[in-house]
Amino acid sequence: MSRTLLPLGKLPPDLLADLLDRLPPDPRVVLGPRPGEDAAVIDMGDRCLVVKTDPITFATDAIGWYAVQVNANDIATTGAAPRFFMASVLLPGGLADAAMAERIFTQIVDACAALEVTLVGGHTEITHGLDRPIVVGCMFGEVARDRLVVTGGARPGDVALLSKGVPVEATAIIAREKASELAGRIDAATLARCADFLYHPGISVVQDARLAGAAGGVTSMHDPTEGGLATALWEVADAAGVGIVLDGALPVLPEGAQLCGLFGLDPLGAIASGALLLTCDPASAGAIQAAWEAAGIAAHRIGRVHAAERPYVAYAGGAPLVRPARDEIARLFEG
């Protein structure tokens, strides 16, 4: 009997939803596992514990930095402050040496220091069958109950905003992982600038989320990771049971468009940490945008939330935004 193999990337949404529907409820779990929600929220009395785990599998260069940042992002999108980090570091057997371990450890420590996060433990091993290091992070944060934000909080009439542009993370990954193939195809200064996207504008949205929360009126926040901005918009729509109508062309960074174009990738479907997607009360949109811009963060109004019988994401003319079956970056790592 033949099997249908799953493609690289996230599990298909329908399969994931079916698996998660089998889990029993727990009265202390304020927010449990469900499609579109990237962190768990547990009732701790006057405050909530927010927990997130995410692996780094696409990138190898600066993998420790990536691991801290992307896990912190999903804590921040709940309105919580990231506080404590654990990492499982799996090094490839036959390739790992002390220098590799030290390099990844230093990256994790530096990233934690930059976010004022404490590294509290984890696991390390040399693992059979790997051809690259893998880091699986787990971040812990805390938030007052009345400050909690969830992906499913978007409401009809809300405005959708995006910080920076996309795809910041994919641009950095392509520049770093495919540097030898890009040499001679783009100039050295552009390649260096794209590789530096990891830090400038950076893949962190912790500041973006903090500033938005302080401005007020935020109803949902989401970090576009695998599947890029297109998938993130669909995840917000699914989680809230709403439609999202886009105002026009989505903000794709020129460097991201260039590098994705060289490999035939759609920048809207490529991993996009570094941009914060949120919905908010229309009366608060201007204040959030002003707060971002005052901090040197590009601010984009990209659409509006609508009531819907079934979730959807579409352009103003009615054309649907295609939901990627997998992240575009996965195509770079296929044999």
N, C-alpha and C positions, 0 to 999 in steps of 0.2 A: 504494500500500500504506500503510495507516494505521500510525501509531506510537503506542505507549503511553508517554506522558510521565511522567517520575518526579516525585513530589511534592517540595515544599521540605523541606530537612532532610538528614539522613544518607542515604547509599545504603542500600537494603534489605539486611539482613544476608546473605541468600543470595547476592545479586549481589556484594557485597563479598568474601565468602568465596571465590566462584568466581574473581574477579580475583586475589586474593592467592595462591591455590593455584598460579598460573602462575609465581610468582617462584622463581628458583633459590636454593638454600641457600648460605650463606657460613659457614665454620667459626668465624669470629670474632664472628658475630652470636649473642649469647646469647639474645636475645629479639627476634624480628623481627615484621613486621606480621601481625596476626591479629585477628579480631573480638574485642572485649572488652578488648584490650590497647591502652593509649593512648600508650605510649612505647617506643622502641627501646633495647636494651641491647647495648653493644659491648664485647668483651673487650679491655682495655688492660693486661693483666698482673695486677698485684696489686689493681687496681681496675677498675671498670666505668664506661664513659662512658654516660650516659643522655641521650637526645635526644628532644625533643617538639616538634611543630609543630601549631599550631591557629590558625584565623582567627577574627576577631570580625566577624560579619555581621548579627546581630540588633540589636545596640545601636549607637547613634551617640554618645550622651552619655557622656563619660568612657571612650571606646573604648580609649584608650591604657592606662588603668588595668586595664580588663578583660583586655586582651591579655597583659599581664605576669602577672597573677594566675592566669588559667586555664592558662597554659602551665606556670607554677611548680607548680600543683597536681598535674599529672600526673607531674612529676618527683618530687615529694614522696611520691606514693603508691607509688613503687618503693622507698622507704626512703632515697632519695638526697637530697642537698642541692642546690637550684638555685643555679647559679653565674654563668652567662653568658647573655645574651639578645641576639637579633637580631630586627629587625622590618622587614617589607616594608610600607610605608605607601602605599596607593593612594588618591589624592584625586580627587574627581569633577570632571571637566572642565566648565568653565562655572560651577562653584559654589565651587571652592577659592580661598582667598586666603591671604596670609601669616599672618593671625591663626589660621586653621584649622590650618595646619601647626604653628605655635608651640604652640597649645593641646594638640594630640595629643602632640607631642614632650615637653612639660612633664609630661603625664600619665604617659608611659612612664618618664621619668627619676625622677619621684616614686615610682612603684610599684617600680621597681628599687631605689631607696634604702631603701624600707620593708622589702624582703626581703633586703637586702645582696647584691644581684645587680648585676653589671657589664654595662652596655650596650656591646657590642663591635662593632656594625655593623648593616648591613641594606641597604635600598633604598628610595628614595622616588621617586614620579612622579605626574604629573597624568594620569589615565586616562580615555579616552573611554568613554562608555556607562554610567558609574556615576551613581547618583542619591544616593549617600551614601559616606562614606569607608569603606574596608576596611583593617584591619590584620591581617597574617598574622605571627604570632610564631613564633620558634624558640628554645627554651630548652635549655641544656646543664647537666647536673649530673653528680655522681660519687658512687659508693658502693662500699664494700668488697664483694667477692664474697659473703662470708658474711652480709651485711646486706641483700642484694637481696630485694625482695618483688615478687611478680607477681600480677595479677588472677586468674590460673588456679591460685593456690595454696590455695584453700579446700579443706578436708578434711571428710569426714563426721564429725559430732560437734562441729564448730566452732560457736561462737556468732556471730551477726551483730549488729554494733553500728552505730549511726548517730550522728554528732555534729550538734548544733544543731537540725535539722529542715529541712523543705523547703516551698516552693522559694525559697531565699534570692535566687538570681540572677534568677529570673523575676519575683519581687516587685519588685526594683529596676528591672528593665527596663520592666515595665508602668507603674510610677509615673513613670519618667523619659520614656518614649517616648509615653505616652498621657496626660500631665498635663492637657492642655487638655480632653480628653474626660472626665476624672475630676473636674474642678473642678465642684463643686455636687452630685456624686454621693456623695462622701465628704468628711469635714471636712479642712481644710487641714493640721491637725496630723498626722493619720493619713497623708495623702499624703506629707508631708515625712519622716515616720518610715520609710515604705516606700521612698522614694527613697534614704534614707540606709542601707538594707540593704546597699548596695554596700560600705560601710565598717564598719557596725555592724549585725549581727554580722559582716558582711564575707563576701566570696566566696572568701577564701583558706582553704585547709585545710593550709597548710604547718605551722603550729603544731600542729594536731590530729594530723597524721601523725607529727611529731617526738615528741610526748608519748606517742603510742601505741607507737612503736618503742622508746622508752626504757623503757616499762613491760614490754615483752616479750610473747612469745606470739602475735604477729600473723602470720597465714598469708596474707592477701591484703588489699589496699586498693584502692579505686576512687573516682574523683571523678565524681559524677552530673552529667553535662553534658546534651547534647541528648537528649531523650527522658525526662529527669528520673529520679527514683528508680526508677520502674517499669522503665525500660530498663536502668538500672545493675544492678539485681538480676538481670535476665535475662542481662546480659553476664557477671556473675560466675558465674552458673550454667553458661552456655555455655562459658566459658573453662576452668572446672574440671571440667566434666562431672558436675555434682552437682544435687541438688534443694535448694531453700531453702523451708522452711516458716515462714511468718510468725506471730508470736505473736498479733497482733491488728491493730487500726487503726494505720496508719503515722503518724509524727509530722508532721502538717501544721501549719505556723505559722498562727496566726489571720489575720494580715495577708495571707499568701499565699492562704489560702482565700477571703478577702474579695475581693481584686483579681481572682483567677482566676474567681471566681463572677460578677463583674460582666461579664466577657467570655465566659462560658460555657466556660471552660477547665478541664481536669482538673489540679489541682495536682500529682498524682503523675506526670504525663507532661510537666511543664514544666521547662525547663532549671534545674538545681538546684546549680550550683557554690556552695560555702560549707558543704555538708554532706559529711562523710567517711563513706563506707561501708566497713566492714572486717569480716573474719572473724578469729577468734582461738581459741586453745585455751580451753576453758571455765574452766580454772584461772586464766587471765589476765584474764578479762573484768572482774572487779571492780576490779583494779588500773588498767586502762585507763580505766574509767568514773570512778574516783576522781581520776586524773590530769587528765582533762578538766574535771571539776567543780571541782577546786582552781584551775584556770585560768579559771574562769567560762564554760566551754563546756558547754552542755547535752549530756547523754549518754543515749542510748536503746538498750535491748536490744530488737531487733526480730524475732529469729528464730533458727533453728537450721539447720545444713547437714546434709543426708542423702545417703546413697549413692543413686544412681539409674541406671537403664539409659539414660534420656534426660534431659537437663536440664529442669528445671521450676522454677517459682516459684508457690507456692500458699499460701492461708491455712490455718490449722489445721483448719478444717472441710472442706477439700478444694477449695474454689472457687479457680480459677486467678487469678493476678494478670495482667490483660491487658497484653500488651506493646504499647506505642504504635507505630503505623506511622510516626509522625514526631513531632517536638516540638510541643507544644501552642502554643508561642509563635509558630510559623510562621504560624498562622492570623491573627495580628495584622498580618502584613506582606503578606498577599495583597491584590490589587487588588479 
